[in-house]
């Protein structure tokens, strides 16, 4: 990226923009001072995770679990934190890749300190206090743009999915998708499927083949296909997640809580169960499950493993009609969805953001 600096400068000198958006190219504010444009650091990840990751690490010392398990001074939550097994994993990874981690965190911090304005892809109703925390930390405005979600697709759901889902009553199907990057260990892949089987509910699962296998079928537990028969569909490729979530038969969304999927989950009518994998997803999950109480997180052991029992327990806790947890998360979820679905809600965020950009140009 740094090797493009001269080329970027040449383009900007020719184009003479008023405002430039950037993220990891932390030298863009320097070009802004040289050429004469304003800069906006635009974060497409949660401001909650940004606040934790950027502020908790002393870059001159080895990373410790405390860097991840204790809230920074003034941090507005005691719930949105890493668990012990996540902290251990983070310390191991961060210290192995220390030089790269320091560069990454340094770039983020430098960019946020030197930009003219910080913009984040969220809404105040969800993460307002974390935006305020970042604003205090960096001494500049932090403006929400809204999640900037794509328009709903007009095309119908593919027939093979639609026809299968039509076999089940409304709100009864579990839909599981854990993102495009996560490849499960074979034992965890099997525990996940066995957990869904144990719920006695129909389920549609979209996962990559587990490690050590070439096809999704190679990872199936013994006798799994024969036992679940038409009650379970497991796909090894891409599926239209938004269209599946919109089908009337789908009632539970089991997901990794990546930031994009988190918003899709919030906008759906489904009960939410989260199985986070990497660091950002863990904090997104704490926000949703612990603080906002719109979801349930799957329990894990001290080595970060989940069991078929913990998968089944989490799903049943939100899907059973007599579950108090299920009623609580459904009520809270629907309250947030009602706010997010108000006419003009997201458009107002974009309009307000544009007004801030216009105001930025008036500042010498």
C-alpha positions in Angstrom: 0.0 0.0 0.0 2.8 2.4 0.9 4.4 1.9 -2.5 1.3 3.6 -4.1 1.8 6.8 -2.2 3.4 8.7 -5.0 0.9 7.5 -7.5 -2.0 8.4 -5.2 -0.5 11.8 -4.7 -0.3 12.4 -8.5 -3.9 11.4 -8.9 -5.1 13.6 -6.1 -3.1 16.6 -7.3 -4.7 16.2 -10.7 -8.3 15.5 -9.5 -8.2 18.1 -6.6 -10.9 16.5 -4.5 -12.5 18.3 -1.6 -12.7 15.2 0.7 -10.9 11.8 0.6 -12.1 8.7 2.5 -9.5 6.3 3.7 -8.8 3.5 6.3 -5.4 1.8 6.5 -3.5 4.3 4.2 -2.6 6.4 7.3 -0.5 8.8 5.2 -3.6 10.2 3.4 -4.0 13.0 6.0 -0.4 14.1 5.2 -1.3 14.3 1.5 -4.4 16.3 2.6 -2.2 18.9 4.2 0.1 19.1 1.2 -2.5 19.2 -1.5 -5.4 20.9 0.4 -8.3 18.4 1.0 -10.1 17.1 4.1 -9.9 13.5 5.2 -12.4 11.1 6.6 -11.4 7.9 8.3 -14.2 5.5 7.5 -14.5 2.4 9.7 -16.6 -0.4 8.2 -16.2 -2.5 11.4 -18.0 -1.9 14.7 -16.8 1.1 16.7 -17.2 -1.2 19.8 -14.4 -3.5 18.6 -12.3 -0.6 17.4 -12.4 1.0 20.8 -11.2 -2.2 22.5 -8.5 -3.2 20.0 -6.9 0.2 19.5 -6.8 1.3 23.1 -5.8 -1.9 25.0 -2.4 -2.7 23.7 0.9 -1.2 24.9 2.9 -1.6 21.7 6.2 -1.5 23.6 5.4 -4.6 25.7 4.4 -8.2 24.9 0.6 -8.6 24.6 -1.1 -10.2 27.7 -4.6 -11.6 28.3 -5.3 -8.5 30.4 -5.0 -6.4 27.3 -8.2 -8.2 26.0 -10.2 -9.1 29.1 -10.2 -5.8 31.0 -12.1 -2.7 29.8 -10.0 0.3 28.9 -10.3 3.4 31.2 -13.6 5.1 30.5 -14.9 2.3 28.3 -18.7 2.4 28.5 -19.4 -1.3 29.1 -18.3 -4.2 31.4 -20.0 -6.7 29.1 -18.5 -6.2 25.7 -15.2 -7.9 26.5 -13.3 -11.0 25.5 -13.6 -14.3 27.3 -10.6 -16.0 28.7 -10.2 -18.6 25.9 -10.5 -15.8 23.3 -7.9 -13.7 25.2 -5.5 -16.6 25.2 -6.0 -17.2 21.5 -5.5 -13.5 20.8 -2.3 -13.2 22.8 -0.9 -16.2 21.1 -1.7 -14.9 17.6 -0.7 -11.3 18.3 2.7 -12.2 19.8 3.5 -14.6 16.9 2.7 -11.9 14.4 3.8 -9.0 16.6 5.4 -6.9 14.0 2.5 -7.0 11.7 0.0 -6.4 14.5 1.9 -3.4 15.7 1.9 -2.0 12.1 -1.8 -2.6 11.8 -2.8 -1.1 15.1 -0.3 1.8 14.5 -1.9 2.5 11.2 -5.4 2.5 12.6 -4.4 4.8 15.5 -2.5 7.2 13.3 -5.2 7.4 10.8 -7.9 8.1 13.4 -5.7 10.7 15.2 -4.8 12.6 12.0 -8.0 12.6 10.0 -10.4 15.5 10.1 -13.5 13.4 10.8 -14.2 9.8 11.9 -17.1 8.0 10.2 -18.5 4.7 11.4 -20.9 2.3 9.7 -23.5 2.1 12.5 -26.4 3.9 14.2 -26.5 5.7 17.5 -29.4 3.6 18.7 -27.1 0.6 18.6 -23.6 1.8 19.4 -23.9 5.5 20.2 -22.0 5.3 23.5 -19.1 3.6 21.8 -19.0 6.3 19.1 -19.0 8.9 21.9 -16.1 7.0 23.6 -14.0 7.1 20.4 -14.9 10.8 19.9 -13.5 11.6 23.4 -10.5 9.4 22.9 -9.5 11.0 19.6 -10.8 14.5 20.2 -12.9 14.8 17.1 -16.4 14.1 15.8 -17.4 10.5 15.2 -20.3 10.5 12.7 -22.6 7.5 12.1 -23.5 6.8 8.5 -26.0 4.0 9.2 -25.1 0.5 8.1 -25.5 1.4 4.4 -27.2 -1.8 3.5 -27.8 -2.9 -0.1 -31.3 -2.7 -1.5 -33.3 -6.0 -1.0 -32.9 -8.3 -4.0 -35.9 -8.5 -6.3 -35.3 -12.0 -7.6 -37.0 -15.0 -6.0 -35.3 -17.6 -3.9 -33.8 -20.4 -5.9 -36.3 -23.3 -6.4 -34.3 -26.0 -4.6 -34.2 -23.9 -1.4 -37.8 -22.5 -1.7 -39.3 -25.9 -2.4 -37.5 -27.5 0.5 -38.5 -24.7 2.9 -42.1 -24.8 1.9 -42.4 -28.3 3.5 -42.2 -26.8 7.0 -44.4 -24.6 9.1 -43.7 -20.9 9.5 -40.8 -20.0 11.8 -39.7 -23.6 12.4 -36.5 -23.9 10.4 -33.0 -23.4 11.7 -30.7 -21.6 9.1 -27.0 -21.8 9.8 -24.3 -19.9 7.9 -20.9 -19.2 9.5 -19.4 -16.9 6.8 -17.1 -17.4 3.8 -13.8 -17.6 5.7 -14.4 -20.1 8.6 -13.4 -23.7 7.9 -14.4 -25.9 10.9 -12.3 -28.7 12.3 -14.1 -32.0 11.4 -15.0 -32.7 15.0 -16.6 -29.3 15.5 -18.4 -29.6 12.1 -19.9 -32.8 13.3 -20.9 -31.5 16.8 -22.7 -28.6 15.0 -24.7 -30.9 12.8 -25.4 -33.3 15.7 -26.6 -30.4 17.8 -29.1 -29.4 15.1 -30.2 -33.0 14.7 -30.8 -33.1 18.5 -33.2 -30.1 18.4 -35.7 -32.2 16.4 -36.3 -29.1 14.2 -35.7 -28.9 10.5 -32.4 -27.2 9.5 -30.7 -25.7 6.5 -26.9 -25.4 6.9 -24.4 -23.6 4.6 -20.8 -24.4 5.5 -17.5 -25.1 3.8 -16.3 -28.7 3.9 -14.4 -29.2 7.2 -10.6 -29.4 7.4 -9.2 -32.6 6.0 -12.1 -33.2 3.6 -12.9 -32.4 0.0 -16.7 -32.6 0.1 -19.3 -31.6 2.7 -20.5 -35.2 2.8 -17.1 -36.5 3.9 -17.6 -34.6 7.1 -21.0 -36.0 8.1 -21.3 -38.0 11.3 -21.9 -41.7 10.8 -25.5 -42.4 9.9 -26.3 -38.6 9.8 -28.0 -38.5 6.4 -30.1 -41.6 7.1 -31.3 -40.2 10.4 -32.2 -36.7 9.3 -33.4 -37.6 5.8 -35.6 -34.7 4.5 -35.4 -32.8 7.8 -31.9 -31.4 7.1 -30.3 -29.8 4.1 -26.5 -29.2 4.3 -24.9 -27.2 1.5 -21.1 -26.9 0.8 -21.3 -23.8 -1.3 -22.6 -20.2 -1.4 -26.3 -19.7 -0.6 -28.5 -16.5 -0.9 -28.4 -15.7 2.8 -30.7 -12.6 2.7 -33.4 -14.4 0.6 -33.3 -17.5 2.9 -33.7 -15.3 6.0 -36.7 -13.7 4.4 -38.5 -17.0 3.9 -41.5 -17.5 6.2 -40.4 -21.0 7.3 -37.1 -19.8 8.7 -37.3 -19.0 12.4 -33.8 -19.2 13.8 -30.5 -17.8 12.4 -27.3 -19.4 13.7 -24.4 -17.2 12.6 -20.8 -16.2 13.3 -21.8 -12.5 13.9 -19.5 -10.9 11.4 -20.4 -7.2 11.2 -22.3 -7.5 7.9 -24.2 -10.6 9.0 -25.0 -9.0 12.3 -27.0 -6.3 10.5 -28.7 -8.8 8.3 -29.6 -10.7 11.4 -31.0 -7.6 13.1 -33.1 -6.8 10.1 -34.6 -10.3 10.0 -37.6 -11.7 11.9 -35.5 -14.7 13.1 -34.4 -15.7 16.6 -30.7 -15.2 16.8 -28.0 -17.6 18.0 -24.3 -16.6 17.6 -21.2 -18.8 17.3 -18.3 -16.3 16.9 -14.9 -17.3 15.6 -12.4 -14.5 15.3 -11.9 -11.5 17.6 -14.3 -8.9 16.0 -17.1 -11.5 15.9 -16.7 -12.2 19.6 -17.2 -8.6 20.6 -20.1 -8.2 18.2 -21.6 -11.2 19.9 -21.2 -9.7 23.4 -22.8 -6.5 22.2 -25.8 -8.4 20.8 -26.2 -11.2 23.4 -24.9 -9.6 26.7 -25.7 -5.9 26.3 -28.6 -5.6 23.9 -30.0 -9.0 24.8 -31.3 -9.7 21.3 -29.5 -13.0 20.8 -28.1 -16.0 22.6 -24.4 -17.1 22.4 -23.4 -20.8 22.2 -21.5 -21.9 25.3 -17.9 -23.0 24.8 -15.4 -24.9 26.9 -12.1 -23.6 28.1 -10.5 -24.6 24.8 -13.1 -22.7 22.8 -14.8 -25.9 21.6 -18.6 -26.2 21.4 -20.6 -29.4 21.8 -23.7 -30.8 20.3 -25.4 -30.2 23.6 -24.4 -26.5 23.7 -25.6 -26.0 20.1 -28.9 -27.7 20.9 -29.3 -25.8 24.2 -28.8 -22.4 22.5 -31.2 -23.1 19.7 -33.9 -24.6 22.0 -33.5 -21.6 24.4 -34.7 -19.2 21.7 -37.1 -21.6 19.8 -39.1 -23.3 22.6 -42.4 -21.5 23.1 -42.2 -21.7 26.9 -38.6 -20.4 27.1 -38.3 -17.1 29.0 -35.0 -16.4 27.3 -36.7 -16.9 23.9 -39.4 -14.4 24.8 -36.8 -11.9 26.1 -34.6 -11.9 23.0 -37.6 -11.9 20.7 -39.1 -8.8 22.4 -35.8 -6.9 22.4 -35.0 -7.9 18.8 -38.4 -6.7 17.6 -38.0 -3.4 19.4 -34.7 -2.7 17.6 -36.1 -3.9 14.3 -39.1 -1.6 14.7 -36.7 1.4 15.1 -34.5 0.3 12.2 -37.5 -0.1 9.9 -39.0 3.3 10.5 -39.5 5.1 7.1 -36.5 7.2 6.3 -34.5 6.0 9.2 -31.3 5.0 7.3 -31.8 7.8 4.7 -31.8 10.4 7.5 -28.4 9.0 8.7 -27.0 9.4 5.2 -28.4 12.9 4.8 -27.0 14.0 8.2 -23.6 12.6 7.3 -23.6 14.6 4.0 -24.4 17.7 6.1 -21.4 17.0 8.2 -19.2 16.6 5.1 -20.5 19.9 3.8 -19.7 21.5 7.2 -16.2 20.1 7.1 -15.4 22.0 4.0 -16.2 25.3 5.8 -13.5 24.6 8.4 -10.1 26.2 7.5 
